[in-house]
Amino acid sequence: MNMNKVIIGTDIGDDIDDIYALVLALKLNIDIKLIMVTTNNTKYKATLVAKILTLLNKTNIPIFIGKENDCKL
């Protein structure tokens, strides 16, 4: 089966929706090539993503940590 390759960008940790979306993507076995965490306290957010990846045995997916204030509206 030919799967699309996906990069996920997330501001996980601000509310619950990003956690649900990430877990769903991981459970659907989508070919995730990278997870990028953004917007304020990115090191903590990367830790959250790493914990989810560990729990779901998907530790082969790299995590990119964006700058602390990389999204300015």
DSSP file (Angstrom, degrees, kcal/mol; ACC not computed):
  #  RESIDUE AA STRUCTURE BP1 BP2  ACC     N-H-->O    O-->H-N    N-H-->O    O-->H-N    TCO  KAPPA ALPHA  PHI   PSI    X-CA   Y-CA   Z-CA
    1    1 A M              0   0    0      0, 0.0     2,-0.8     0, 0.0     0, 0.0   0.000 360.0 360.0 360.0 131.6    0.0    0.0    0.0
    2    2 A N        -     0   0    0      0, 0.0     2,-0.3     0, 0.0     0, 0.0  -0.766 360.0-166.8 -89.2 109.4    1.4    3.4   -1.0
    3    3 A M        -     0   0    0     -2,-0.8     2,-0.2     1,-0.0    27,-0.0  -0.719  20.9-117.0 -98.8 146.1    1.1    5.7    2.0
    4    4 A N        -     0   0    0     -2,-0.3    27,-0.7     1,-0.0     2,-0.4  -0.557  29.0-122.2 -74.2 143.4    1.5    9.5    2.0
    5    5 A K  E     -a   31   0A   0     -2,-0.2     2,-0.4    25,-0.1    27,-0.2  -0.726  33.1-162.0 -88.1 138.8    4.3   10.8    4.1
    6    6 A V  E     -a   32   0A   0     25,-2.5    27,-3.1    -2,-0.4    28,-0.9  -0.952  20.4-161.9-129.4 139.5    3.2   13.3    6.7
    7    7 A I  E     -a   34   0A   0     -2,-0.4     2,-0.5    26,-0.2    28,-0.2  -0.989  20.9-150.8-112.9 128.0    4.8   16.0    8.9
    8    8 A I  E     -a   35   0A   0     26,-2.6    28,-3.6    -2,-0.5     2,-0.4  -0.871   8.1-165.1-103.6 128.8    2.7   17.0   11.9
    9    9 A G  E     +a   36   0A   0     -2,-0.5     2,-0.3    26,-0.2    28,-0.2  -0.944  20.6 169.5-108.4 133.2    3.0   20.5   13.4
   10   10 A T  E     -a   37   0A   0     26,-2.8    28,-2.3    -2,-0.4    35,-0.0  -0.992  44.3-158.1-146.8 149.1    1.5   20.9   16.8
   11   11 A D    >   +     0   0    0     -2,-0.3     3,-1.2    26,-0.2     4,-0.2  -0.245  43.9 178.9-110.5  39.4    1.2   23.3   19.8
   12   12 A I  T 3   +     0   0    0      1,-0.2     4,-0.1     2,-0.1    36,-0.1   0.051  54.6  41.7 -43.6 144.8    0.4   20.3   22.0
   13   13 A G  T 3  S+     0   0    0      2,-0.8    -1,-0.2    35,-0.1     3,-0.1   0.200  86.6  90.5 100.8 -16.6   -0.2   21.0   25.6
   14   14 A D  S <  S-     0   0    0     -3,-1.2     2,-0.3     1,-0.3    -2,-0.1   0.848 107.8 -18.7 -79.7 -34.0   -2.3   24.1   25.3
   15   15 A D  S    S-     0   0    0     -4,-0.2    -2,-0.8     0, 0.0     3,-0.5  -0.919  76.2 -91.7-158.6-177.8   -5.5   22.1   25.2
   16   16 A I  S  > S+     0   0    0     -2,-0.3     4,-1.9     1,-0.2     3,-0.4   0.674  99.8  81.8 -80.8 -19.3   -6.6   18.5   24.5
   17   17 A D  H  > S+     0   0    0      1,-0.2     4,-2.3     2,-0.2    -1,-0.2   0.851  90.3  51.2 -62.0 -37.3   -7.3   18.6   20.8
   18   18 A D  H  > S+     0   0    0     -3,-0.5     4,-2.4     2,-0.2    -1,-0.2   0.849 107.9  53.2 -69.4 -32.7   -3.7   18.2   19.7
   19   19 A I  H  > S+     0   0    0     -3,-0.4     4,-2.5    -4,-0.4     5,-0.2   0.941 110.6  47.0 -65.7 -46.0   -3.3   15.1   21.9
   20   20 A Y  H  X S+     0   0    0     -4,-1.9     4,-2.5     1,-0.2    -2,-0.2   0.931 113.9  47.8 -59.5 -46.3   -6.3   13.5   20.4
   21   21 A A  H  X S+     0   0    0     -4,-2.3     4,-2.4     2,-0.2    -1,-0.2   0.904 112.8  48.0 -64.0 -42.2   -5.2   14.3   16.8
   22   22 A L  H  X S+     0   0    0     -4,-2.4     4,-2.4     2,-0.2    -1,-0.2   0.935 112.9  47.2 -65.3 -46.7   -1.7   13.0   17.4
   23   23 A V  H  X S+     0   0    0     -4,-2.5     4,-2.5     1,-0.2    -2,-0.2   0.912 112.3  50.8 -62.4 -42.1   -2.8    9.7   19.0
   24   24 A L  H  X S+     0   0    0     -4,-2.5     4,-1.9    -5,-0.2    -1,-0.2   0.938 110.6  48.5 -60.7 -46.9   -5.3    9.2   16.2
   25   25 A A  H  <>S+     0   0    0     -4,-2.4     5,-1.6     1,-0.2    -1,-0.2   0.899 113.4  47.8 -60.5 -40.4   -2.6    9.7   13.6
   26   26 A L  H ><5S+     0   0    0     -4,-2.4     3,-0.9     1,-0.2    -1,-0.2   0.879 111.8  49.2 -68.7 -37.6   -0.3    7.3   15.4
   27   27 A K  H 3<5S+     0   0    0     -4,-2.5    -1,-0.2     1,-0.2    -2,-0.2   0.786 104.7  58.8 -72.4 -27.6   -3.0    4.7   15.7
   28   28 A L  T 3<5S-     0   0    0     -4,-1.9    -1,-0.2    -5,-0.2    -2,-0.2   0.456 108.2-125.2 -80.2   0.0   -4.0    4.9   12.1
   29   29 A N  T < 5 +     0   0    0     -3,-0.9    -3,-0.2    -4,-0.2     2,-0.1   0.844  44.4 173.7  57.2  36.8   -0.4    4.0   11.1
   30   30 A I      < -     0   0    0     -5,-1.6     2,-1.9     1,-0.1    -1,-0.2  -0.481  45.5-105.5 -67.2 145.6    0.0    7.1    8.9
   31   31 A D  E     -a    5   0A   0    -27,-0.7   -25,-2.5    -2,-0.1     2,-0.5  -0.532  46.5-173.9 -78.5  82.2    3.6    7.4    7.7
   32   32 A I  E     +a    6   0A   0     -2,-1.9   -25,-0.2   -27,-0.2     3,-0.1  -0.688  13.9 178.5 -83.4 121.1    4.7   10.2   10.0
   33   33 A K  E     +     0   0A   0    -27,-3.1     2,-0.3    -2,-0.5   -26,-0.2   0.694  65.7   1.3 -94.8 -23.4    8.2   11.4    9.1
   34   34 A L  E     -a    7   0A   0    -28,-0.9   -26,-2.6    27,-0.1     2,-0.5  -0.968  52.7-148.8-164.0 144.3    8.5   14.2   11.7
   35   35 A I  E     -ab   8  63A   0     27,-2.0    29,-2.9    -2,-0.3     2,-0.5  -0.992  19.3-162.7-119.5 124.3    6.5   15.9   14.5
   36   36 A M  E     -ab   9  64A   0    -28,-3.6   -26,-2.8    -2,-0.5     2,-0.4  -0.918   2.8-156.0-110.1 124.2    7.2   19.6   15.0
   37   37 A V  E     +ab  10  65A   0     27,-2.6    29,-2.4    -2,-0.5     2,-0.3  -0.833  21.0 175.6-101.1 139.6    6.3   21.3   18.2
   38   38 A T        +     0   0    0    -28,-2.3    30,-0.1    -2,-0.4    31,-0.0  -0.854  29.7  44.3-136.2 165.9    5.7   25.1   18.2
   39   39 A T  S    S-     0   0    0     28,-0.5    30,-0.2    -2,-0.3    -1,-0.2   0.962  96.3 -16.2  68.3 100.6    4.6   28.1   20.2
   40   40 A N  S    S+     0   0    0     28,-3.4     5,-0.1    27,-0.2    29,-0.1   0.779 124.3  20.8  56.5 128.2    5.8   28.8   23.7
   41   41 A N  S  > S+     0   0    0      1,-0.1     4,-2.0     3,-0.1     3,-0.3   0.893  71.2 167.0  55.2  46.6    7.5   26.3   26.1
   42   42 A T  H  >  +     0   0    0      1,-0.2     4,-2.4     2,-0.2     5,-0.2   0.797  67.6  58.7 -66.8 -30.2    8.5   24.1   23.1
   43   43 A K  H  > S+     0   0    0      2,-0.2     4,-1.6     1,-0.2    -1,-0.2   0.921 108.7  45.8 -65.5 -41.7   10.9   21.9   25.1
   44   44 A Y  H  > S+     0   0    0     -3,-0.3     4,-1.9     2,-0.2    -2,-0.2   0.913 112.2  51.4 -63.8 -42.7    8.1   20.9   27.5
   45   45 A K  H  X S+     0   0    0     -4,-2.0     4,-2.2     1,-0.2    -2,-0.2   0.873 106.8  53.5 -64.3 -37.2    5.8   20.3   24.5
   46   46 A A  H  X S+     0   0    0     -4,-2.4     4,-2.6     1,-0.2    -1,-0.2   0.862 105.8  54.6 -63.9 -35.2    8.5   18.1   22.9
   47   47 A T  H  X S+     0   0    0     -4,-1.6     4,-2.2     2,-0.2    -2,-0.2   0.903 106.6  50.8 -64.1 -41.1    8.6   16.1   26.2
   48   48 A L  H  X S+     0   0    0     -4,-1.9     4,-2.1     2,-0.2    -2,-0.2   0.931 111.4  47.4 -60.6 -45.8    4.8   15.5   25.9
   49   49 A V  H  X S+     0   0    0     -4,-2.2     4,-2.7     1,-0.2    -2,-0.2   0.923 110.4  52.4 -62.0 -43.8    5.1   14.3   22.4
   50   50 A A  H  X S+     0   0    0     -4,-2.6     4,-2.3     1,-0.2    -1,-0.2   0.885 108.2  51.3 -60.6 -39.0    8.0   12.0   23.4
   51   51 A K  H  X S+     0   0    0     -4,-2.2     4,-2.5     2,-0.2    -1,-0.2   0.909 111.0  47.6 -64.9 -41.7    5.9   10.5   26.2
   52   52 A I  H  X S+     0   0    0     -4,-2.1     4,-1.9     2,-0.2    -2,-0.2   0.924 111.7  50.3 -64.7 -44.1    3.1    9.8   23.8
   53   53 A L  H  <>S+     0   0    0     -4,-2.7     5,-3.1     1,-0.2     6,-0.3   0.897 111.6  48.7 -61.2 -40.3    5.5    8.2   21.2
   54   54 A T  H ><5S+     0   0    0     -4,-2.3     3,-1.4     3,-0.2    -2,-0.2   0.926 109.3  51.6 -65.3 -44.8    6.9    6.0   23.9
   55   55 A L  H 3<5S+     0   0    0     -4,-2.5    -1,-0.2     1,-0.3    -2,-0.2   0.841 115.6  41.7 -60.7 -33.7    3.5    4.9   25.2
   56   56 A L  T 3<5S-     0   0    0     -4,-1.9    -1,-0.3    -5,-0.2    -2,-0.2   0.279 112.7-117.9 -99.2  10.4    2.5    3.9   21.6
   57   57 A N  T < 5S+     0   0    0     -3,-1.4    -3,-0.2    -4,-0.2    -4,-0.1   0.899  77.5 124.7  55.7  46.5    5.9    2.4   20.8
   58   58 A K    > < +     0   0    0     -5,-3.1     3,-1.5    -6,-0.1    -4,-0.2  -0.206  16.4 137.3-123.8  39.4    6.6    4.8   18.0
   59   59 A T  T 3   +     0   0    0      1,-0.3    -1,-0.1    -6,-0.3    -5,-0.1   0.481  55.2  79.1 -72.0  -1.7    9.9    6.2   19.2
   60   60 A N  T 3  S+     0   0    0     -7,-0.1    -1,-0.3    -3,-0.1    -2,-0.0   0.519  71.4  95.7 -81.8  -4.7   11.4    6.1   15.7
   61   61 A I  S <  S-     0   0    0     -3,-1.5   -27,-0.1   -27,-0.0   -28,-0.1  -0.768  76.0-130.9 -89.3 122.0    9.6    9.3   14.7
   62   62 A P        -     0   0    0      0, 0.0   -27,-2.0     0, 0.0     2,-0.5  -0.363  12.5-143.0 -72.1 152.7   11.9   12.4   15.1
   63   63 A I  E     -b   35   0A   0    -29,-0.2     2,-0.5    -2,-0.1   -27,-0.2  -0.972   6.4-155.3-117.0 126.3   10.7   15.5   17.0
   64   64 A F  E     -b   36   0A   0    -29,-2.9   -27,-2.6    -2,-0.5     2,-0.7  -0.892   9.3-148.5-100.8 128.2   11.7   19.0   15.9
   65   65 A I  E     -b   37   0A   0     -2,-0.5   -27,-0.1   -29,-0.2     3,-0.1  -0.865  14.0-152.5-100.7 113.4   11.6   21.6   18.6
   66   66 A G        -     0   0    0    -29,-2.4   -24,-0.1    -2,-0.7   -28,-0.0  -0.201  34.0 -75.8 -74.6 171.6   10.7   25.1   17.3
   67   67 A K    >   -     0   0    0      1,-0.1     3,-1.3   -25,-0.1   -28,-0.5  -0.274  47.0-107.2 -64.9 156.3   11.8   28.4   18.8
   68   68 A E  T 3  S+     0   0    0      1,-0.3   -28,-3.4   -29,-0.1     3,-0.2   0.863 116.3  23.1 -55.2 -41.5   10.0   29.5   22.0
   69   69 A N  T 3  S+     0   0    0    -30,-0.2    -1,-0.3     1,-0.1    -2,-0.1  -0.402  80.0 135.6-123.3  55.0    8.1   32.2   20.2
   70   70 A D    <   +     0   0    0     -3,-1.3     2,-0.6     1,-0.2    -1,-0.1   0.627  61.1  60.8 -82.9 -13.3    8.1   31.0   16.7
   71   71 A C        +     0   0    0     -3,-0.2     2,-0.5    -4,-0.2    -1,-0.2  -0.906  63.1 173.9-117.7 104.5    4.4   31.7   15.9
   72   72 A K              0   0    0     -2,-0.6    -3,-0.0     1,-0.1    -2,-0.0  -0.941 360.0 360.0-113.0 125.6    3.4   35.3   16.2
   73   73 A L              0   0    0     -2,-0.5    -1,-0.1     0, 0.0    -2,-0.0   0.412 360.0 360.0 -99.9 360.0    0.0   36.4   15.2
